[in-house]
Every structure is written in structure tokens, then in C-alpha cells.
Amino acid sequence: MKNLKLYIFLMAVLPWLSLPLLGKQTFRKFLPGTLFMAIYLIFEGRLAEKRKWWWFPLKLNQTYWVNCL
């Protein structure tokens, strides 16, 4: 379990370390599109929860996920 948490942490942090390698011009080029998509997905997720677009036919308890990993 300890290694799993470390793995998840590294998956979240390591991509951010490549940010300085992009360069200022490339970063400024893609920033507006990135921000737009992030805001769009936040609002889409909230709308989907409100309208119940996502549902799961069965409930899986936490022990199921632990046994799969």
C-alpha cells in the first residue's frame, strides 16, 4: 500500500517537472486552450452530476479495488 501511494504521487508530480523544458513561447501558445478545456470539463462534470448522466448499475466496495491491484 505504501508503494502504491508513492506511485500515485509520482504520477501526479513527474509531469509537472517537464514544464520548464517546454519553453516560454510554447507554454504561452497552449495556455489559453488548456485553461479553456479545464474550465469546460469542470462545468461539464457538474452538469453531468446534476442531470445524472453517469450512473453505475452496481456498487463495488473498497475491498474489490484493493484485491484487483
C-alpha positions as CSV (number, residue, x, y, z in Angstrom):
1,M,0.0,0.0,0.0
2,K,2.9,2.3,0.8
3,N,4.4,1.8,-2.7
4,L,1.0,2.4,-4.3
5,K,0.7,5.8,-2.7
6,L,4.2,6.7,-3.8
7,Y,3.5,5.6,-7.3
8,I,0.3,7.7,-7.4
9,F,2.2,10.7,-6.0
10,L,5.0,10.3,-8.6
11,M,2.4,10.1,-11.4
12,A,0.9,13.4,-10.3
13,V,4.3,15.2,-9.8
14,L,6.6,14.0,-12.5
15,P,4.7,15.5,-15.5
16,W,5.0,18.9,-13.9
17,L,8.8,18.6,-13.9
18,S,8.8,18.8,-17.7
19,L,7.2,22.2,-17.6
20,P,10.5,24.1,-17.7
21,L,11.5,22.1,-20.7
22,L,8.6,23.4,-22.8
23,G,10.0,26.9,-23.2
24,K,8.2,30.2,-22.7
25,Q,6.8,30.5,-26.2
26,T,5.3,27.0,-26.3
27,F,3.8,27.5,-22.8
28,R,2.1,30.8,-23.8
29,K,0.9,29.2,-27.0
30,F,-1.0,26.3,-25.4
31,L,-2.1,28.0,-22.1
32,P,-5.4,29.5,-23.4
33,G,-6.5,26.2,-24.8
34,T,-5.5,24.4,-21.7
35,L,-7.4,26.8,-19.4
36,F,-10.5,26.7,-21.7
37,M,-10.6,22.9,-21.6
38,A,-10.1,22.7,-17.9
39,I,-12.9,25.1,-17.2
40,Y,-15.2,23.4,-19.7
41,L,-14.6,20.0,-18.1
42,I,-15.3,21.3,-14.7
43,F,-18.7,22.7,-15.8
44,E,-19.5,19.6,-17.8
45,G,-18.8,17.4,-14.7
46,R,-21.0,19.5,-12.5
47,L,-23.8,19.4,-15.1
48,A,-23.4,15.7,-15.6
49,E,-23.8,15.1,-11.8
50,K,-26.8,17.3,-11.7
51,R,-28.5,15.6,-14.6
52,K,-27.3,12.1,-13.5
53,W,-25.6,11.3,-16.8
54,W,-23.2,9.0,-15.0
55,W,-24.6,6.0,-13.1
56,F,-23.3,2.6,-12.2
57,P,-25.6,-0.4,-12.1
58,L,-23.8,-2.0,-9.1
59,K,-21.8,-0.8,-6.1
60,L,-18.3,-2.0,-5.6
61,N,-16.8,-1.9,-2.2
62,Q,-13.2,-0.8,-1.5
63,T,-12.0,-4.4,-0.9
64,Y,-12.8,-5.2,-4.6
65,W,-10.4,-2.5,-5.8
66,V,-7.7,-3.5,-3.3
67,N,-7.9,-7.1,-4.5
68,C,-7.7,-6.0,-8.2
69,L,-4.4,-4.2,-7.6
